[in-house]
Amino acid sequence: MIDLAGAVACVTGGARGIGRATAVALERRGAKVWIGDVDADEAARTATEIGVKAMHLDVTDPESVASFHRAASESGPVAMLVNNAGIQHMGPFAEQKLAAYHREVAVNLTGVINGMHEFLPGMLERDRGHIVNVASMAAKVTTPGMSVYCATKYAVAALSRAVRAEIAHTNVTITTVMPTAVHTELTAGVTLDLLPTRQPKQIGTVIAESARRPGREVTVPKWLSPFGLLEEVTPEPLMQRIKRLATRNEPPGHFDADRRREYLDRLDR
């Protein structure tokens, strides 16, 4: 358990969406918040608006992660790390550019590895700290058209579980948060009307509250928790039909290109 009042908390991918909402929730609970984002300008704007500190951060670069850690440590030892940075490519697996998938793995999985590897040793030395790895319900329920995204989030959940077992004898905790579809840029142009959805603020609140009551794997909403088991025990042909119904029989990864254009353009930069 971490008392956020006066504690230093770091959030990756903090300029927008869930990261920004998490920074707001942490700051309101008295934490000294640092946000890092590959979009330094947007991170600076966000920091000014919500009253936190910001710097450029590329989670795929270990030296960038180390620099972020050093900067935040000027405010005190880091008590909480939120590995939130993530990207999402959509569409049939065979039709996507391989470089895009490599980038998705680098941000969504390698970024979490880099963050944990940089921040965890200090937490273990102090025997105090909390890490939140933001995964997704895609870690439990695979989604056609989001194959590599699902793979990275499954890997984040497995990584978290394995490291959690390694450090179970300490006072350092790791929580994996698995949200349903959230109204952020990642879901821009995607039909979500048949899915349970949440706003970034709701996920940020769950993440911030995990410092006080760290769970192991937290689905948002909670009632989605059994769905991973449901996928495991349901015959795959039947599950495929259910998923086609849930996406209104649209092609895998279908989205409105015009509504998603701004996000895709930013990914290509």
Secondary structure, DSSP 8 states (H G I E B T S, - for coil): ----TT-EEEEETTTSHHHHHHHHHHHHTT-EEEEEES-HHHHHHHHHHHT-EEEE--TT-HHHHHHHHHHHHTTSSEEEEEE-------S-GGGS-HHHHHHHHIIIIIHHHHHHHHHHHHHHHHT-EEEEEE--GGGTS--TT-HHHHHHHHHHHHHHHHHHHHTTTSSEEEEEEEE-EESSGGGTT---TTS-EE-HHHHHHHHHHTTTS--SEEEESGGGTTHHHHHHHS-HHHHHHHHHHHTTT--TT---HHHHHHHHHHHH-
